[in-house]
Amino acid sequence: MYIIETRALTHVYRGKIKALDSINFTAKPGERIALIGANGAGKSTLFKHFNGILKPTSGDILIKGEPISKKSILDVRKTVGVVFQDPDDQIFAPTVKQDVAFGPMNLGLSEEVIEKRVREALETVRLTGFEERAPHHLSTGEKKKVAIAGILAMQPEVLVLDEPTAGLDPGGAVRLIRLINQMNRYLGITTIVATHEVDIVPLLADRVCIMSSGRIIGDGTPQEIFSTDELIKKTHLRLPIVAQLMEMLQDEGIPLNVKFTLEEARDELLRVVK
């Protein structure tokens, strides 16, 4: 069974702007998925349907095989957690602890269970000791981790992240990517990331869906998607920088296969020079 499934999902803003056009999308438990596309492709709008923030103009969305309804919306939001691009849109409590505790409190859990969930969530994002800190004094990377911790405290099965590395320096981006992958690997959480930063896609995803003008126009592995020149040109994206370097070496007559991460490129280059 799919944990998320959309069928001909369409969303029209103000009766005029078609942001999503007959989207058919599925996510299985444990998958690592990236949604890529230029700004305005529809990635954020699609995400907001995954936990009922937006309702479809037409079509269907099912969570664990069941349609979203008023009766099921609380369970849906426990299952699917969304982390917005700007953490300031999500963080509002005076302390980190209070912010992370907000979701579990709304579930009516006991204080003991709430304390345990907050502690575990902060441990996961490596913010133990930040409990009494004021969120607005934190760095952008730390704020993003607080927002993620607030979702983790709800114990979701799916974590949806909109442009997670936006506003981060390279070191902060690497640490956040590592955290996202660890949540997938060790907690079994399905991760779905929307980004237009193609360099991070091979690090975060085993499957890539490429969007353009509100439609999914490609769905495959990073290798399959980035090897399709027509898709890349149509969406005005580019290859990951590592792949560009590999192609340049190919053009110089070096017989190697194009790879998309530094580790893969290193192994391929070592194979060639041996």
Long-range contacts (C-beta under 8 A, 24 or more apart in sequence): 1-64, 1-65, 2-26, 2-27, 2-28, 2-62, 2-64, 2-65, 3-27, 3-28, 3-29, 3-63, 3-64, 3-79, 3-157, 3-158, 3-190, 4-50, 4-61, 4-62, 4-63, 4-80, 4-158, 4-190, 4-192, 5-61, 5-62, 5-65, 6-46, 6-49, 6-59, 6-60, 6-61, 6-62, 7-59, 7-60, 7-61, 7-62, 8-58, 8-59, 8-60, 9-46, 9-49, 9-56, 9-58, 9-59, 9-60, 9-61, 10-56, 10-57, 10-58, 10-59, 11-45, 11-49, 11-54, 11-56, 11-57, 11-214, 12-57, 18-214, 19-45, 19-214, 20-45, 20-46, 20-49, 20-56, 20-214, 20-215, 21-213, 21-214, 21-215, 22-59, 22-215, 23-59, 23-214, 23-215, 23-216, 24-216, 25-209, 25-216, 27-158, 27-190, 27-192, 28-190, 29-157, 29-188, 29-190, 30-184, 30-188, 30-190, 31-190, 31-191, 31-192, 31-206, 31-207, 32-181, 32-184, 32-190, 32-191, 32-204, 32-205, 32-206, 32-207, 33-190, 33-191, 33-192, 33-193, 33-205, 33-206, 33-207, 33-208, 33-209, 34-192, 34-193, 34-194, 34-195, 34-201, 34-204, 34-205, 34-207, 34-208, 34-209, 34-222, 35-192, 35-193, 35-194, 35-195, 35-208, 35-209, 35-210, 35-211, 36-194, 36-195, 36-196, 36-198, 36-201, 36-208, 36-209, 36-210, 36-211, 36-225, 36-235, 36-237, 37-196, 37-210, 37-211, 37-212, 37-235, 37-237, 38-196, 38-212, 38-235, 38-236, 38-237, 39-196, 41-211, 41-212, 41-213, 41-214, 41-235, 42-211, 42-213, 42-214, 42-215, 43-162, 43-194, 43-211, 44-85, 44-162, 44-194, 45-214, 46-194, 46-211, 47-82, 47-160, 47-162, 47-192, 47-194, 48-82, 50-80, 50-82, 50-158, 50-160, 50-192, 51-76, 51-77, 51-79, 51-80, 51-81, 51-82, 51-160, 52-76, 52-77, 53-82, 74-107, 77-154, 78-107, 78-154, 78-155, 78-156, 79-156, 79-157, 79-158, 80-156, 80-157, 80-158, 80-160, 81-151, 81-152, 81-154, 81-156, 81-158, 81-159, 81-160, 82-151, 82-160, 82-161, 82-162, 83-144, 83-147, 83-148, 83-151, 83-159, 83-160, 83-161, 83-162, 83-164, 84-147, 84-162, 85-162, 85-163, 85-164, 85-166, 87-140, 87-143, 87-144, 87-146, 87-147, 88-136, 88-143, 90-147, 90-150, 91-135, 91-136, 91-143, 91-146, 91-147, 91-150, 93-135, 94-134, 95-131, 95-132, 95-133, 95-134, 95-135, 96-122, 96-127, 96-130, 96-131, 96-132, 96-133, 96-134, 96-135, 96-138, 96-146, 96-149, 97-122, 97-131, 97-132, 99-135, 99-146, 99-150, 100-146, 100-149, 100-150, 100-153, 101-153, 102-150, 103-150, 103-151, 103-153, 103-154, 104-153, 104-154, 107-154, 114-153, 117-153, 117-155, 118-149, 118-153, 120-152, 120-153, 121-149, 121-150, 121-152, 121-153, 122-149, 124-149, 124-152, 124-179, 124-182, 124-183, 124-187, 125-149, 125-152, 125-179, 126-179, 139-172, 140-167, 140-168, 140-172, 141-168, 141-169, 141-172, 141-175, 141-176, 144-168, 144-176, 145-176, 145-179, 148-179, 152-183, 156-189, 157-188, 157-189, 157-190, 158-189, 158-190, 158-191, 158-192, 159-183, 159-189, 159-190, 159-191, 159-192, 160-192, 160-193, 160-194, 161-191, 161-192, 161-193, 161-194, 162-194, 163-194, 163-195, 163-196, 163-197, 164-193, 164-195, 165-195, 165-197, 165-200, 166-197, 173-200, 177-203, 177-204, 180-204, 196-237, 198-226, 198-237, 198-238, 198-239, 198-240, 199-240, 199-241, 199-242, 201-240, 201-260, 202-240, 202-242, 202-260, 202-261, 202-264, 203-261, 210-235, 210-237, 211-235, 222-260, 223-260, 226-260, 227-258
